[in-house]
Amino acid sequence: MINTGITAVEGYVPEKVVTNDDLSRIVDTSDEWITSRTGIKRRHLSTGENTSQFCINIGKKLLEKTGTAAEDIDIIIVATITPDYATPSVSCQVQTALGCVNAFAFDISAACSGFVYSLGIADKFIKSGQYKKALVFGAETLSKITDWTDRNTCVLFGDGGGGALLEPVEKGGIIAEDLHARGDDVSLTGRHHVVENMVCKNVEKGHPYLIMDGRAIFNFATRVVPQSVNDILEKTGLTLEDIKYIVPHQANSRIIDIVARRLKTDIDKFYINVEEYGNTSAASIPIALSEMSAKGLLEKGDRIIITGFGAGLTWGSMLIEW
Ligand code: ACO
């Protein structure tokens, strides 16, 4: 059987940093409230770059650092809920900008689980033996769909992206996955487009922003993440002792604390950077992996579990041997 490895990771966040104090000047909030409820101190916001630009920057770095020729890329997948256009996809924009003329390209909409879903999809293409190299991105410009007058949501989100090069490897790589969805739970929705045309004058109005029942999402995440991590361990016959790091979607440090308690494991096993970026949805896991790689935290043979949860509702985990 072919093993799919992650052979390089990269991240990119916009330069502009917005602090909790900055937000307290536009909505009724405070650094104390945001920090104590979420662990978030800062977020990076786009001053004009769109989701495709994040991916293009990341893709260039991935090709350069691995010495990969653009025309050798077979697949491009971008996980995002904030594409530049409804069409073309962000992945097609990336294909053109990078010159990956032989790649097929599509986007995945699975919110904060999008990167895990996309790795799972790319893994199957590579395992088929027909394709050798995939670029997989998670990238968001959430600031485009955030209501900057709503303190319940605007303090939570940030912009940025991360990506990975996937190739066949001799040993390890993606070992197991656990992917789920519950479409009947609409605790988090964003940018609703209603049908309105020459034969339909819709009385229902759409809305352009994320709307969230924060408490419901909190309860959902703290329930499904430990379950998913345990399921993936059971599937592989491994225990948490065999895992060096759990890299969770970075939504809220309190969610991660509860997950650690429910898994009866030390919080130090979790990589956490929510303080710096806020919740970047599909981008949060690849940004974390990129940071970890740059810090030398991921060595050959290390086993990690990545785990995402978000709108859809969707959730999923993946066990990877580096
Ligand atoms: N500043 C000050 N007060 C606030 C703020 C704010 N920014 N936001 C809400 N409040 C107020 C509320 O209005 C409420 O006031 P009230 O009691 O007078 O009505 C009070 O704080 C308490 O609100 P709760 O909702 O009970 O606060 P909670 O402790 O649940 O924390 C939070 C809220 C941080 C949103 C939490 O529920 C959470 O993190 N949920 C998960 C969110 C998440 O991860 N969403 C993204 C999923 S990922 C994706 O797919 C994009």
Residues whose N, C-alpha, C, O or C-beta is under 5 A from the ligand:
A	BS01	ACO	D28 T29 S30 W33 R37 T38 A111 C112 R151 N152 V155 G214 R215 I217 F218 A251 N252 S281 F309 G310 A311
